Amino acid sequence: MEENLEQLAKSGATPIIKVAIFGPESTGKTTLATQLAEYYKTVWVPEFARDYLQEKLDSGRGICDIDDMLPIAYGQTKLENESALIANKYLFCDTNLLVTKVFSELYYDYCDSLLDKAARAHQYDLFFLTDIDVPWEDDGLRDSPEGRETVFEVFKQSLIDNKKPFITISGNKEIRLKKAVAIIEELTLALQMGFTSLDYLQIYEHGISLENIKNQLAIFNEGILKSILVQPATINNGILKLSEAEFEQKANLFDANKNTFKIKKFVPASGAASRMFKFLSTFLNEFDFGNETINAYINRKKDTELSLFIVGMDKFSFFEAVDLKLKEIYPDFNALERDYKNYYFIKMLLSPKYFDFANKPKGILPFHKYETHVATPIEEHLYECAFYAASNNQSNLHLTVTENHQTQFEDIIKKEKGKIEAKSNTNIEVSYSYQKMETDTIAVDAKNKPFRNEKGMLVFRPGGHGALIENLNAIDADVVFIKNIDNVIQNNIQQISFYKKALAGVLIELQFQIFGFLKTLDNKEVDSISINEILVFLKKQLNIEWNDDFHEFKLKNQISKLKEILNKPIRVCGMVINEGEPGGGPFWVRGTDGRLTLQIVETSQVDLNNKQQLKILANATHFNPVDLVCGLKNYKGESFDLKRFVDPNSGFIVHKNHAGIDLKAYELPGLWNGAMANWLTVFVEVPLFTFNPVKTVNDLLKQAHQPL
């Protein structure tokens, strides 16, 4: 081959994938290159400089100097190009010209322009940066082991400066090989899917599985199967209606047994308050200040929400704080016309410089005004936690938050927790988790191709509250109460607690029976009488029916099937009378296997072009207020793997916007929808007053959020 520094171009229908092993001396580059070549039955490119410098030393021409850099570069390029011609799918390079360039600059503070240009131009599908966590070995040619950290950082920075796709490989040689193989397998899949190496690196750093992305792209192309509604769940047809005496019995059952359980309250609390103040943000953007009155704007926009806000302004718990700040900023504030006062009030409420309410999480906003203080939702949840989610004078509250908001929650909890603990004689432990980056989903454009931002990078979006099944899965508890952050009230906490405990009583009563049946099924002496008793229970208590041919199965097959059905996590869901609130409701749904099951279904899961489905949807009598009590352990006391019970076909495709450009995003099956689709499910009607969400700021004007 002619002596030059040009890298052999990729060719053929399936060009080889080149991986460069990159790093300082004595960091295991050769070991990893040979391991990978052996694993993939291909060739590897050795370090030309080693033989070249050894021969120079042996011949008495001295050690390496600046004049050796270019000959080493020529020799390394030739070795690589020759190896590329005979490689099998992959080529692993023990070193490359970028290594030579770094050494030249590091030792001689100079790099020949030909070497510099070639080192930058040579392309590899991936660089493995070998860490310095292996012992330094003296082979007679290497420099001293001192300063390894500094040299390593120089090598790392060279990859960053030259925009090379790299992943650091650490650990012993067995661990390194395992990691490298896993990465190469995913890289190969990414390239086959049309992604670039830099795309793969972005995906890798996000922690998202290529298989998940592949499935998500298929969903965009093929669409999502809509739920097949058969009929709404109604009283005595999927929804259990209890008398007050029965509610009391269930609540007492919970109180009598709660000290035997590990109990936790789980509150998704990462949601920002932007929707609460959306109509106010619109007003600030569209109001022609100085040229029209607020009343004229209200009439022009038919904005009844703004009218209600202004009329009830002094009833909000935050009114006095905002009003006080306005008078501090504007000394003549009281002399201003009413329109100016109202405009400045709204502006200060949303201004990032002052209150910035629309950009804060709902959980830390002032909701309720008491005689002595103003309370936030998180404080109300602490009270609730102590009242109904405690055992052995211990209460546990788990919040899923956005990482950069956690300290704001902590500040409020630190201030209020001690008072609540003293009042309730209960110790409250608070823990936090974040929605995992690996649950984010890829966005696509109108043609279902991966969407890229202005920098050409892939765009990933949070997968919705369904991603929190991962967080719930990590909870160590027997009984978990789930409730939204904004569904709190100022009054009647005793009554709220009563119904929560009653739902928990329904749960543990079911568990007693189910666990008993499962233990019976484990007994080899189980007979047809026991089987029939279980079938009756499934029908009456869990709304699960079997075809008549079930009795034709062999006994061992009947036992196996019943254990499969019964050994699942349980959810008891409170349901309230439907008053037109947006959100999911309880329905009988026909699954892909033809069976009917009880499910919470969102409007977006229904084919709204189907008149029959639309009619069933409209006939719903109840609404899901996200009021759940869950059993997360099996009859042996082991935690379920909740991810096994998700219906992967119940996600959502939503339309969003990025920097003014429309895109499509995929949201994972909702936490209390598809993520719990294959749980044992019981719906119980609870009083409407237990449901008091704050979707807009005006909801805080409702009686449940006002002082008595």
Buried (B, 14 or more C-beta within 10 A) or exposed (E): EEEEBEBBEEEEEEBBBBBBBBBBBBBBBBBBBBBBBEBBEBBBBBBBBBEBBEEBBEEEEEEBEEEBBBBBBBBBBBBBBBBBEEBEEBBBBBBBBBBBBBBBBBEEEEBBEBBBBBBBEBEBBBBBBBBBBBEBEEEEEEBEBEEBEEBBEBBBEBBEEBEBBBBBBBBEEEEBBEBBBEBBEBBBBBBEBEBBBBBBBBBBEBEBEBEBBBBBBEBBEEEBEBBBBBBBBBEEEBBBEBEEEBBBBBBEBBBEBBEEBBBBBBBBBBBBBBBBBBBBBBBBEEBEEEEEEBEEBBEEBEBEBBBBBBEBBEEBBBBEBBBEBBEEEBEEBEEBEEBBBBBBBBBBBBBEEBBEBBEBBBBBBBBBBEEEBBBBBBBBBBBBBBBBBBBEEBBBBBBBBBEEBBEBBBEBBEEBBEEBBEEBEBBBEBEBBBBBEBBBBBBBBEEBEBBBEEEEEBBBBBBBBBBBBBBBBEBEBBBBBBBBBBBBBBBBBEEBBBBBBBBBBBBBBBBEBBBEBBEBBEEEEBEEEBBEEBBEBBEEBBBBEBEEEBEEBEEEEBBEEBBEBBBBBBBBBBBBEBEEBEBBBBBBBEBEEEEBBBBBBBEBBBBEEBEEBBEBBEEBBBBBBBBBBBBBBBBEEEBBEBEEBBBEBBBBBBEEEBEEBEBBBBBBBBBBBBBBBBBBBBBBBBBEBBBBBBBBBBBBBEEBBBEE
